[in-house]
Amino acid sequence: MEEKEKIKVLYVDDERNNLVGFKASFRLEYTIFLANDTIEALAYLEKNPDIRIVFCDQRMPVKTGVQFFEEIRSSFPNPIRILITGYSDIESVIEAINVGNVFRYIKKPWSSEDILSAINEGNKFYIANSLIAIKNESLQKAYNELDKFAYSVTHDMRGPLVSLLGAIDIAQDIDDISSIRELLTMMKDSVNNLDEFIQNIHDYYNINRGQLQITEIDFNDIVQEQINTYKLTSKMSHVKFNTHVNQNTPFRSDPMSMKIILNNLLSNAFKYQKRNNPDKLVELSIDIENGLATITVSDNGIGIAEKHIGDIFNMFFRGTSQESGSGFGLYNVKDALLKLNGEIKVHSVLDEGTTFKIVIPNK
Amino acid sequence: MMPDQTLRFIVIDDNKLDCFIADKIIRYGGMFEHVTVFTEATAAIAFIGTNAPPDSITKTIIILDIQMPIMNGFAFMEEFEKLPEDIRLQYAVFMISSSVNESDRDRVTEYPSIRLLMNKPFNKEMLSKMISHLG
């Protein structure tokens, strides 16, 4: 909402003089629309959805003010309705309130003070209503997300447990020790999946509910930490891990979010490799320049199909069943970047590899 | 006892452990030996369209997981229901999931080929229930 923009007010009256008088009194402070009848008034409402206040005379030839308000209540619910009338018997007041659902009732002849105060109060009410509408919308969004969340969480948490239960069941009937070992390996994967999922939920919570803790970040430390983390994976899965850091100036950001971003991108890069590729490669490069951190994570793995690229940052989206994933990782990455005002771009070719490029401004 | 040649199985589940378990349970006791496992529903639908059982006596039970990446259980059913009737009739689809909710129950009714929706874990009792459901 812009502060400087004038509040738009519509005045409907069949008496020309009243209209002219109204405009003369208030045109400096407000943007005034004048309508001689309700048809003209409707046209203004249609063209100007941001009209905030509607004044309407009660006594008009075709339709009364109350009838007009009753009509626009559902089609134009946002503008605040104020009835102006010379008749102030109790019956017409009751009708105006009950049928026209008016915000205020002004007696003719009106004084400038009456109108100004009505516009003022009406505008406050209008703003409060708009805020509630915005809140409701975001509440609905959060509610839908929670719904989806609860469903997927039960599935993703119960899934591995149920698998383990099934495995224990069939283990009773297996005598062959090598089959048992095979089973145990898969059971271990199941436990790891569940653990990873819980870790992801923890990250999700931290990003969404936690406060950012801005401190100075030494990217050499961060990268060294990642090298240590992936040392074993790199060796076991024969994935070469190249890193590059170029930081000459201090950089401030939230280390937790930074870690979540790098962990998820790197674990994906190591995970989604082509099984038979003899030269598996993951590269991490970080450059700090002009108050911007540019981070690139690339791999020569399985890549992402073009039709899935638009979905990869969605919660619970999974693009492959080659490896187990929670569908949570990139969602958390995007969320963390949102908090840091960062940006992410992805370039991927199926069967050739994927590159994520992130730019984060200094805080 | 001779293996029952007239009943075959297809397991579709992205979880490799669940596939392993289903495969073991079905083969256990030597009653059935035709078990084909798919961790991707897209591969399964391609296979089913071109590898229908050889005769009308032979039936294939499809054990189908709901939540899978790329093509989930319901997307699989969309494709399955488009197959010619004589092929469809040779299969009996049983859906399984680790978390069955109301909307899943509602959706199942949209696909006439789905026999039952069942809760994981898959076990011997579930297998007998599926077989007896064939009538």
Contacts between the chains, C-beta under 8 A, distances in Angstrom:
chain1	res1	chain2	res2	distance
A	151	B	99	7.0
A	151	B	101	6.0
A	154	B	98	8.0
A	154	B	99	4.3
A	155	B	67	5.4
A	155	B	97	7.3
A	155	B	98	5.8
A	155	B	99	4.3
A	158	B	98	4.6
A	158	B	99	5.4
A	159	B	15	6.7
A	159	B	67	7.8
A	159	B	98	4.4
A	159	B	99	7.7
A	159	B	120	7.7
A	162	B	98	4.6
A	162	B	120	4.5
A	162	B	121	4.6
A	163	B	15	6.0
A	163	B	17	4.5
A	163	B	18	5.3
A	163	B	21	7.1
A	163	B	120	7.8
A	163	B	121	7.1
A	164	B	17	8.0
A	165	B	121	5.0
A	166	B	17	7.6
A	166	B	18	6.8
A	166	B	21	4.2
A	166	B	120	7.3
A	166	B	121	3.7
A	166	B	122	6.2
A	166	B	123	6.7
A	167	B	17	6.2
A	167	B	20	7.9
A	167	B	21	6.0
A	169	B	21	7.7
A	169	B	121	7.0
A	169	B	123	5.9
A	170	B	21	5.5
A	170	B	24	4.9
A	170	B	25	6.1
A	170	B	28	7.5
A	173	B	24	7.7
A	173	B	28	5.9
A	174	B	24	7.3
A	182	B	20	7.6
A	183	B	17	8.0
A	183	B	20	7.0
A	186	B	16	6.2
A	186	B	17	4.1
A	186	B	20	6.1
A	187	B	17	6.8
A	189	B	16	7.7
A	189	B	17	6.9
A	190	B	15	8.0
A	190	B	17	5.5
A	317	B	69	7.9
A	318	B	69	3.4
A	318	B	70	7.5
A	319	B	69	6.3
A	319	B	70	6.9
A	320	B	69	6.1
A	320	B	70	6.8
A	321	B	14	3.8
A	321	B	39	5.2
A	321	B	40	5.3
A	321	B	68	6.3
A	321	B	69	5.1
A	321	B	70	6.7
A	324	B	14	7.8
A	324	B	15	7.4
A	325	B	69	7.6
A	327	B	69	7.5
